[in-house]
């Protein structure tokens, strides 16, 4: 249920025209990011098919910073160790947010669109 609600909210936000942190009358704020649909695995993606379609999101800027700040403590991450990048994860690392040494925020996550399950959205 939480995954379905989150996916609905994210798809609604993604459909808003790009802008820089502009809030509309409903209280929604536009976001900066990108997405990709694919099949198979995220490390070896193929073209989406009727039987296998997944989506991954990469969000940057203010939305990513708000997500990062809300996620609590940093975790150790083998992919970024020694780089000065701070990482926070949730949902067994399916939601992954980072803050680079330069202060750039990014969050990644994905969903299997056939099952609605959270599957993550980044590969090391």
DSSP file (Angstrom, degrees, kcal/mol; ACC not computed):
  #  RESIDUE AA STRUCTURE BP1 BP2  ACC     N-H-->O    O-->H-N    N-H-->O    O-->H-N    TCO  KAPPA ALPHA  PHI   PSI    X-CA   Y-CA   Z-CA
    1    1 A X     >        0   0    0      0, 0.0     4,-2.4     0, 0.0     5,-0.2   0.000 360.0 360.0 360.0 -47.7    0.0    0.0    0.0
    2    2 A X  H  >  +     0   0    0      1,-0.2     4,-2.7     2,-0.2     5,-0.2   0.894 360.0  51.4 -61.1 -38.8    2.8    2.5    1.0
    3    3 A X  H  > S+     0   0    0      2,-0.2     4,-2.8     1,-0.2    -1,-0.2   0.918 109.7  48.9 -64.0 -43.1    4.6    1.7   -2.3
    4    4 A X  H  > S+     0   0    0      2,-0.2     4,-2.3     1,-0.2    -2,-0.2   0.915 113.2  46.6 -63.3 -43.7    1.5    2.3   -4.4
    5    5 A X  H  X S+     0   0    0     -4,-2.4     4,-2.4     2,-0.2    -2,-0.2   0.931 113.5  48.7 -63.7 -46.0    0.8    5.6   -2.6
    6    6 A X  H  X S+     0   0    0     -4,-2.7     4,-2.7     1,-0.2     5,-0.2   0.918 111.3  49.9 -60.7 -44.3    4.5    6.7   -3.0
    7    7 A X  H  X S+     0   0    0     -4,-2.8     4,-2.7     1,-0.2     5,-0.2   0.915 110.6  50.3 -61.3 -43.1    4.5    5.8   -6.7
    8    8 A X  H  X S+     0   0    0     -4,-2.3     4,-2.0     2,-0.2    -2,-0.2   0.916 112.1  46.7 -61.0 -44.4    1.3    7.7   -7.3
    9    9 A X  H  X S+     0   0    0     -4,-2.4     4,-2.4     2,-0.2    -2,-0.2   0.930 113.8  48.1 -63.3 -45.7    2.7   10.8   -5.6
   10   10 A X  H  X S+     0   0    0     -4,-2.7     4,-2.6     1,-0.2    -2,-0.2   0.903 111.3  49.1 -65.4 -41.2    6.0   10.6   -7.4
   11   11 A X  H  X S+     0   0    0     -4,-2.7     4,-1.1     2,-0.2    -1,-0.2   0.881 111.0  51.4 -66.1 -35.8    4.3   10.1  -10.8
   12   12 A X  H  < S+     0   0    0     -4,-2.0     4,-0.4    -5,-0.2     3,-0.3   0.923 112.5  45.7 -63.6 -43.7    2.1   13.1  -10.1
   13   13 A X  H >< S+     0   0    0     -4,-2.4     3,-1.3     1,-0.2    18,-0.3   0.888 109.0  55.6 -66.5 -38.6    5.1   15.2   -9.2
   14   14 A X  H 3< S+     0   0    0     -4,-2.6    -1,-0.2     1,-0.3    -2,-0.2   0.759 100.4  60.2 -67.1 -23.4    7.0   14.1  -12.3
   15   15 A X  T 3< S+     0   0    0     -4,-1.1    -1,-0.3    -3,-0.3     2,-0.2   0.596  83.2  99.8 -81.3  -9.3    4.2   15.2  -14.5
   16   16 A X  S <  S-     0   0    0     -3,-1.3    15,-0.2    -4,-0.4     3,-0.1  -0.540  89.5 -98.4 -75.8 140.9    4.5   18.8  -13.4
   17   17 A X        -     0   0    0     -2,-0.2    -1,-0.1     1,-0.1    -2,-0.1  -0.326  49.8 -95.9 -59.2 138.3    6.4   21.1  -15.7
   18   18 A X        +     0   0    0     -4,-0.1     2,-0.3    12,-0.1    -1,-0.1  -0.265  61.8 142.3 -59.8 139.8   10.1   21.5  -14.6
   19   19 A X        -     0   0    0     12,-0.3     2,-0.9    -3,-0.1    -3,-0.0  -0.935  55.9 -87.0-161.6 176.3   10.8   24.6  -12.6
   20   20 A X  S    S-     0   0    0     -2,-0.3    11,-0.1     1,-0.2    -2,-0.0  -0.818  87.6 -49.5-102.9  98.9   13.0   25.6   -9.6
   21   21 A X  S    S+     0   0    0     -2,-0.9     2,-0.5     9,-0.3    -1,-0.2   0.836  81.2 163.5  48.8  47.5   11.2   24.9   -6.3
   22   22 A X        -     0   0    0      9,-0.0     8,-1.8     0, 0.0     2,-0.4  -0.853  26.0-149.6 -98.0 127.5    7.9   26.6   -7.2
   23   23 A X  B     -A   29   0A   0     -2,-0.5     6,-0.2     6,-0.2     2,-0.1  -0.792   9.9-151.3 -96.4 135.2    5.0   25.8   -5.0
   24   24 A X    >   -     0   0    0      4,-2.5     3,-1.9    -2,-0.4    -1,-0.0  -0.378  37.5 -87.5 -96.2-178.0    1.5   25.8   -6.5
   25   25 A X  T 3  S+     0   0    0      1,-0.3    -1,-0.0     2,-0.1    -2,-0.0   0.744 124.7  59.1 -62.5 -24.6   -1.8   26.6   -4.8
   26   26 A X  T 3  S-     0   0    0      2,-0.1    -1,-0.3     1,-0.0     3,-0.1   0.553 117.8-108.6 -82.6  -6.6   -2.2   22.9   -3.8
   27   27 A X  S <  S+     0   0    0     -3,-1.9     2,-0.2     1,-0.4    -2,-0.1   0.352  74.8 134.9  96.0  -6.3    1.0   22.9   -1.8
   28   28 A X        -     0   0    0     -5,-0.0    -4,-2.5     1,-0.0     2,-0.4  -0.510  41.8-151.7 -75.1 145.4    3.0   20.7   -4.3
   29   29 A X  B     -A   23   0A   0     -6,-0.2    -6,-0.2    -2,-0.2   -13,-0.1  -0.962  17.7-118.4-117.6 135.7    6.5   21.8   -5.2
   30   30 A X        -     0   0    0     -8,-1.8     2,-0.3    -2,-0.4    -9,-0.3  -0.256  32.9-150.4 -66.0 160.1    8.1   21.0   -8.5
   31   31 A X        -     0   0    0    -18,-0.3     2,-0.5   -15,-0.2   -12,-0.3  -0.895  12.6-124.4-134.3 163.8   11.2   18.9   -8.5
   32   32 A X  E     +B   60   0B   0     28,-0.7    28,-3.0    -2,-0.3     2,-0.3  -0.923  57.8  97.7-108.0 125.9   14.3   18.4  -10.5
   33   33 A X  E     -B   59   0B   0     -2,-0.5     2,-0.3    26,-0.3    26,-0.2  -0.988  50.8-120.9 179.7-172.8   15.0   14.9  -11.6
   34   34 A X  E     -B   58   0B   0     24,-2.6    24,-2.8    -2,-0.3     2,-0.3  -0.951  15.2-160.4-147.5 162.3   14.9   12.2  -14.3
   35   35 A X  E     -B   57   0B   0     -2,-0.3     2,-0.3    22,-0.2    22,-0.2  -0.959   1.5-160.8-143.5 163.9   13.5    8.7  -14.8
   36   36 A X  E     -B   56   0B   0     20,-2.0    20,-2.4    -2,-0.3     2,-0.3  -0.982   9.0-148.9-146.0 133.4   14.0    5.7  -17.0
   37   37 A X  E     +B   55   0B   0     -2,-0.3     2,-0.3    18,-0.2    18,-0.2  -0.801  34.2 148.4 -97.6 147.8   11.8    2.8  -17.8
   38   38 A X  E     -B   54   0B   0     16,-2.1    16,-3.0    -2,-0.3     2,-0.2  -0.951  35.3-126.4-162.3 173.8   13.4   -0.5  -18.5
   39   39 A X  E    S+H   46   0C   0      7,-1.7     7,-1.6    -2,-0.3     5,-0.1  -0.746  71.9  21.5-124.7 178.0   13.2   -4.3  -18.3
   40   40 A X  E    S-H   45   0C   0     -2,-0.2     2,-0.2     5,-0.2     5,-0.2  -0.397 112.6 -19.1  62.3-135.4   15.4   -7.0  -16.8
   41   41 A X  E >   -H   44   0C   0      3,-0.7     3,-0.8    -2,-0.1    -2,-0.1  -0.680  55.1-120.7-106.4 159.0   17.8   -5.7  -14.2
   42   42 A X  T >  S+     0   0    0     -2,-0.2     3,-0.5     1,-0.2    81,-0.1   0.794 114.5  53.9 -66.4 -28.1   19.0   -2.2  -13.4
   43   43 A X  T 3  S+     0   0    0      1,-0.3    -1,-0.2    79,-0.1    -3,-0.0   0.690 125.7  22.5 -79.0 -18.4   22.6   -3.3  -14.0
   44   44 A X  E <  S-H   41   0C   0     -3,-0.8    -3,-0.7    -5,-0.1    -1,-0.3  -0.491  89.7-174.6-143.6  65.7   21.8   -4.7  -17.5
   45   45 A X  E <   -H   40   0C   0     -3,-0.5     2,-0.2    -5,-0.2    -5,-0.2  -0.273   5.5-172.6 -72.8 150.6   18.6   -2.9  -18.6
   46   46 A X  E     -H   39   0C   0     -7,-1.6    -7,-1.7     1,-0.1     2,-0.1  -0.694  42.0 -66.5-123.2-178.6   16.6   -3.7  -21.7
   47   47 A X        -     0   0    0     -2,-0.2    -9,-0.2    -9,-0.2    -1,-0.1  -0.471  63.4 -99.5 -67.7 141.0   13.7   -2.0  -23.4
   48   48 A X        -     0   0    0    -11,-0.2     2,-0.3    -2,-0.1     5,-0.2  -0.300  43.7-164.3 -60.9 146.9   10.5   -2.2  -21.4
   49   49 A X        -     0   0    0      3,-2.2     3,-0.2   -11,-0.2   -11,-0.1  -0.799  35.5-103.9-126.3 169.7    8.1   -5.0  -22.5
   50   50 A X  S    S+     0   0    0     -2,-0.3     3,-0.2     1,-0.2    -1,-0.1   0.824 124.1  40.1 -62.5 -30.7    4.4   -5.7  -21.8
   51   51 A X  S    S+     0   0    0      1,-0.2     2,-0.3    63,-0.0    -1,-0.2   0.631 123.8  35.3 -92.9 -15.4    5.5   -8.4  -19.4
   52   52 A X        +     0   0    0     -3,-0.2    -3,-2.2     2,-0.0     2,-0.4  -0.807  64.4 151.5-147.8  98.0    8.4   -6.6  -17.7
   53   53 A X        +     0   0    0     -2,-0.3    60,-1.9    -5,-0.2    61,-0.6  -0.989  10.8 170.3-132.4 125.7    8.4   -2.9  -17.1
   54   54 A X  E     -BC  38 112B   0    -16,-3.0   -16,-2.1    -2,-0.4     2,-0.4  -0.856  15.8-151.4-125.4 162.2   10.3   -1.2  -14.3
   55   55 A X  E     -BC  37 111B   0     56,-2.5    56,-2.5    -2,-0.3     2,-0.4  -1.000   5.1-166.1-137.6 139.0   11.0    2.5  -13.6
   56   56 A X  E     -BC  36 110B   0    -20,-2.4   -20,-2.0    -2,-0.4     2,-0.4  -0.968   8.2-156.5-124.1 144.4   13.9    4.2  -11.8
   57   57 A X  E     -BC  35 109B   0     52,-3.5    52,-1.6    -2,-0.4     2,-0.4  -0.908   8.8-167.3-118.7 144.2   13.9    7.8  -10.6
   58   58 A X  E     -BC  34 108B   0    -24,-2.8   -24,-2.6    -2,-0.4     2,-0.4  -0.981  14.2-172.1-127.9 118.4   16.8   10.1   -9.8
   59   59 A X  E     +BC  33 107B   0     48,-3.0    48,-2.6    -2,-0.4   -26,-0.3  -0.922   5.3 178.2-115.4 136.5   15.9   13.3   -8.0
   60   60 A X  E >>  +BC  32 106B   0    -28,-3.0   -28,-0.7    -2,-0.4     4,-0.6  -0.687  39.9  24.9-123.5 176.7   18.3   16.2   -7.3
   61   61 A X  H 3> S-     0   0    0     44,-0.9     4,-2.3    -2,-0.2     5,-0.2  -0.313 114.4  -7.1  75.1-146.7   18.1   19.6   -5.7
   62   62 A X  H 3> S+     0   0    0      1,-0.2     4,-2.7     2,-0.2    -1,-0.2   0.871 132.7  51.7 -60.2 -43.5   15.7   20.7   -3.0
   63   63 A X  H <> S+     0   0    0     -3,-0.6     4,-2.3     1,-0.2    -1,-0.2   0.920 111.6  47.9 -61.5 -43.1   13.5   17.6   -3.0
   64   64 A X  H  X S+     0   0    0     -4,-0.6     4,-2.9     2,-0.2    42,-0.2   0.892 111.4  51.0 -64.7 -39.1   16.6   15.4   -2.6
   65   65 A X  H  X S+     0   0    0     -4,-2.3     4,-2.9     2,-0.2    -2,-0.2   0.928 110.1  48.9 -64.7 -43.8   17.9   17.5    0.2
   66   66 A X  H  X S+     0   0    0     -4,-2.7     4,-1.6     2,-0.2    -2,-0.2   0.904 113.6  47.1 -62.5 -40.8   14.6   17.3    2.1
   67   67 A X  H  X S+     0   0    0     -4,-2.3     4,-0.8    -5,-0.2    -2,-0.2   0.951 113.1  48.3 -63.9 -49.0   14.5   13.6    1.6
   68   68 A X  H >< S+     0   0    0     -4,-2.9     3,-1.1     1,-0.2     4,-0.2   0.929 111.6  49.8 -56.3 -48.9   18.1   13.2    2.8
   69   69 A X  H >< S+     0   0    0     -4,-2.9     3,-0.7     1,-0.3    -1,-0.2   0.823 110.3  50.8 -62.4 -32.2   17.6   15.4    5.8
   70   70 A X  H 3< S+     0   0    0     -4,-1.6    -1,-0.3     1,-0.2    -2,-0.2   0.597  94.3  75.5 -81.1 -10.9   14.5   13.4    6.8
   71   71 A X  T << S-     0   0    0     -3,-1.1     2,-0.3    -4,-0.8    -1,-0.2   0.429  88.0-141.6 -89.4   1.3   16.2   10.0    6.6
   72   72 A X    <   +     0   0    0     -3,-0.7    -1,-0.2    -4,-0.2     2,-0.1  -0.576  55.2  22.5  86.5-136.9   18.2   10.2    9.8
   73   73 A X  S    S-     0   0    0     -2,-0.3    16,-0.3     1,-0.1     2,-0.0  -0.331  75.4-107.8 -79.9 151.5   21.8    8.9   10.3
   74   74 A X        -     0   0    0     14,-0.1     2,-0.3    -2,-0.1    14,-0.2  -0.342  32.0-149.3 -66.4 154.1   24.4    8.3    7.6
   75   75 A X  B     -D   87   0B   0     12,-2.9    12,-0.5    -2,-0.0     2,-0.3  -0.892  23.6 -99.7-122.0 157.0   25.2    4.7    6.7
   76   76 A X        -     0   0    0     -2,-0.3     2,-0.4    10,-0.1    10,-0.1  -0.577  38.8-169.1 -73.9 138.5   28.5    3.2    5.4
   77   77 A X    >>  -     0   0    0     -2,-0.3     4,-1.1     1,-0.1     3,-0.9  -0.966  19.5-156.3-135.9 116.7   28.5    2.7    1.7
   78   78 A X  T 34 S+     0   0    0     -2,-0.4    -1,-0.1     1,-0.2     3,-0.1   0.796  93.8  58.5 -62.2 -29.6   31.2    0.7   -0.1
   79   79 A X  T 34 S+     0   0    0      1,-0.2    -1,-0.2     0, 0.0    -2,-0.0   0.793 118.4  27.8 -72.5 -27.7   30.6    2.5   -3.4
   80   80 A X  T X4>S+     0   0    0     -3,-0.9     3,-2.3     5,-0.1     5,-0.6   0.391  84.0 138.8-115.2   1.3   31.3    5.9   -2.0
   81   81 A X  T 3<5S+     0   0    0     -4,-1.1     5,-0.1     1,-0.3    -3,-0.0  -0.205  76.3  11.9 -54.1 132.1   33.7    5.1    0.9
   82   82 A X  T 3 5S+     0   0    0      3,-0.1    -1,-0.3     1,-0.0    -4,-0.0   0.390 102.6  97.1  83.9  -2.9   36.6    7.6    1.1
   83   83 A X  T < 5S-     0   0    0     -3,-2.3    18,-0.3     2,-0.2    -2,-0.1   0.582  94.9-115.6 -93.5 -10.9   35.0   10.1   -1.3
   84   84 A X  T   5S+     0   0    0     -4,-0.3     2,-0.4     1,-0.3    -3,-0.1   0.444  70.9 138.0  86.9  -0.2   33.5   12.4    1.3
   85   85 A X      < -     0   0    0     -5,-0.6     2,-0.4    15,-0.1    -1,-0.3  -0.651  45.5-145.2 -81.2 132.9   30.0   11.5    0.1
   86   86 A X  E     - E   0  99B   0     13,-2.8    13,-2.3    -2,-0.4     2,-0.4  -0.818  16.7-163.1 -98.0 138.5   27.4   10.9    2.8
   87   87 A X  E     -DE  75  98B   0    -12,-0.5   -12,-2.9    -2,-0.4     2,-0.4  -0.956  13.4-177.6-127.9 140.9   24.8    8.2    2.2
   88   88 A X  E     - E   0  97B   0      9,-2.7     9,-2.9    -2,-0.4     2,-0.3  -0.999  11.9-176.1-134.2 137.0   21.4    7.5    3.8
   89   89 A X  E     - E   0  96B   0     -2,-0.4     2,-0.3   -16,-0.3     7,-0.2  -0.904   9.0-179.5-132.5 159.8   19.2    4.5    2.9
   90   90 A X  E  >> + E   0  95B   0      5,-2.0     5,-2.1    -2,-0.3     4,-0.8  -0.929  62.1  39.0-145.9 168.4   15.8    3.1    3.7
   91   91 A X  T >45S-     0   0    0     -2,-0.3     3,-1.5     1,-0.2    -1,-0.1   0.929 135.5 -49.1  53.9  53.5   13.7    0.1    2.7
   92   92 A X  T 345S-     0   0    0      1,-0.3    -1,-0.2     2,-0.1     0, 0.0   0.882 109.5 -53.6  53.3  44.1   16.7   -2.3    2.5
   93   93 A X  T 345S+     0   0    0      2,-0.2    -1,-0.3     1,-0.1    -2,-0.2   0.583 110.8 119.7  68.6  14.6   18.6    0.3    0.4
   94   94 A X  T <<5S+     0   0    0     -3,-1.5     2,-0.6    -4,-0.8    16,-0.4   0.756  74.8  52.0 -77.2 -23.7   15.8    0.6   -2.2
   95   95 A X  E   <S+E   90   0B   0     -5,-2.1    -5,-2.0    14,-0.1     2,-0.5  -0.970  79.2 178.6-110.4 117.1   15.6    4.3   -1.3
   96   96 A X  E     +EF  89 108B   0     12,-2.4    12,-2.9    -2,-0.6     2,-0.3  -0.976   5.8 175.6-128.8 119.6   19.1    5.7   -1.6
   97   97 A X  E     -EF  88 107B   0     -9,-2.9    -9,-2.7    -2,-0.5     2,-0.3  -0.938   5.4-175.5-124.7 148.5   20.0    9.4   -1.0
   98   98 A X  E     -EF  87 106B   0      8,-3.0     8,-2.0    -2,-0.3     2,-0.4  -0.953  21.8-153.3-140.7 159.3   23.4   11.0   -0.9
   99   99 A X  E     -EF  86 105B   0    -13,-2.3   -13,-2.8    -2,-0.3     6,-0.2  -0.972  27.8-140.8-130.0 115.7   25.1   14.4   -0.3
  100  100 A X    >   -     0   0    0      4,-2.8     3,-2.1    -2,-0.4   -15,-0.1  -0.190  28.9-102.7 -71.6 167.0   28.4   14.8   -2.1
  101  101 A X  T 3  S+     0   0    0    -18,-0.3    -1,-0.1     1,-0.3   -17,-0.1   0.809 125.7  55.2 -56.7 -30.8   31.5   16.4   -0.7
  102  102 A X  T 3  S-     0   0    0      2,-0.1    -1,-0.3     1,-0.0   -17,-0.0   0.437 124.5-103.8 -84.4  -1.1   30.5   19.5   -2.7
  103  103 A X  S <  S+     0   0    0     -3,-2.1     2,-0.5     1,-0.3    -2,-0.1   0.668  70.2 147.3  88.7  17.6   27.0   19.6   -1.2
  104  104 A X        -     0   0    0    -44,-0.0    -4,-2.8   -39,-0.0     2,-0.3  -0.770  34.6-150.1 -90.1 127.9   25.1   18.2   -4.1
  105  105 A X  E     + F   0  99B   0     -2,-0.5   -44,-0.9    -6,-0.2     2,-0.3  -0.760  20.4 168.7-100.6 143.5   22.1   16.1   -3.0
  106  106 A X  E     -CF  60  98B   0     -8,-2.0    -8,-3.0    -2,-0.3     2,-0.4  -0.986  13.2-167.0-151.6 142.4   20.6   13.1   -5.0
  107  107 A X  E     -CF  59  97B   0    -48,-2.6   -48,-3.0    -2,-0.3     2,-0.4  -0.989   5.7-168.5-131.7 144.0   18.1   10.4   -4.3
  108  108 A X  E     +CF  58  96B   0    -12,-2.9   -12,-2.4    -2,-0.4    13,-0.3  -0.986  18.0 143.8-133.4 140.8   17.4    7.2   -6.3
  109  109 A X  E     -C   57   0B   0    -52,-1.6   -52,-3.5    -2,-0.4     2,-0.3  -0.964  18.4-166.4-164.6 165.1   14.6    4.7   -6.1
  110  110 A X  E     -C   56   0B   0    -16,-0.4     9,-1.9    -2,-0.3    10,-1.0  -0.959   7.5-145.9-155.0 171.0   12.6    2.5   -8.4
  111  111 A X  E     -CG  55 118B   0    -56,-2.5   -56,-2.5    -2,-0.3     2,-0.8  -0.994  23.0-124.6-142.9 146.6    9.5    0.3   -8.8
  112  112 A X  E  >  -C   54   0B   0      5,-2.6     4,-3.1    -2,-0.3     5,-0.3  -0.854  26.7-155.9 -83.9 114.7    8.4   -2.8  -10.7
  113  113 A X  T  4 S+     0   0    0    -60,-1.9   -59,-0.2    -2,-0.8    -1,-0.1   0.648  87.3  55.9 -75.1 -13.8    5.4   -1.4  -12.5
  114  114 A X  T  4 S+     0   0    0    -61,-0.6    -1,-0.2     1,-0.1   -60,-0.1   0.869 124.4  21.3 -81.0 -39.3    3.8   -4.8  -12.8
  115  115 A X  T  4 S-     0   0    0     -3,-0.2    -2,-0.2     2,-0.1     3,-0.1   0.686  95.2-130.7-100.3 -22.1    3.8   -5.7   -9.1
  116  116 A X     <  +     0   0    0     -4,-3.1    -3,-0.2     1,-0.3  -109,-0.1   0.448  57.7 144.7  83.0   1.0    4.1   -2.1   -7.7
  117  117 A X        -     0   0    0     -5,-0.3    -5,-2.6     1,-0.1     2,-0.3  -0.437  57.0-111.1 -77.6 146.5    7.0   -3.3   -5.4
  118  118 A X  B     +G  111   0B   0     -7,-0.2    -7,-0.3     1,-0.1    -1,-0.1  -0.584  40.4 168.2 -71.2 132.1    9.9   -1.0   -4.6
  119  119 A X        -     0   0    0     -9,-1.9    -8,-0.2    -2,-0.3    -1,-0.1   0.372  44.0-106.9-129.2   1.6   13.0   -2.4   -6.3
  120  120 A X        -     0   0    0    -10,-1.0    -1,-0.2   -26,-0.1   -11,-0.2  -0.149  15.9-130.4  89.1 168.5   15.6    0.4   -5.9
  121  121 A X  S    S+     0   0    0    -13,-0.3     2,-0.3   -27,-0.2   -12,-0.3   0.179  70.9  62.1-149.2  22.9   17.0    2.7   -8.5
  122  122 A X        -     0   0    0    -14,-0.2     2,-0.4   -12,-0.0    -1,-0.1  -0.996  53.5-151.4-152.7 148.2   20.8    2.8   -8.5
  123  123 A X              0   0    0     -2,-0.3    -3,-0.0   -81,-0.1     0, 0.0  -0.946 360.0 360.0-118.0 142.2   23.7    0.4   -9.0
  124  124 A X              0   0    0     -2,-0.4    -1,-0.0   -44,-0.0    -2,-0.0   0.491 360.0 360.0 -58.2 360.0   27.0    0.9   -7.3
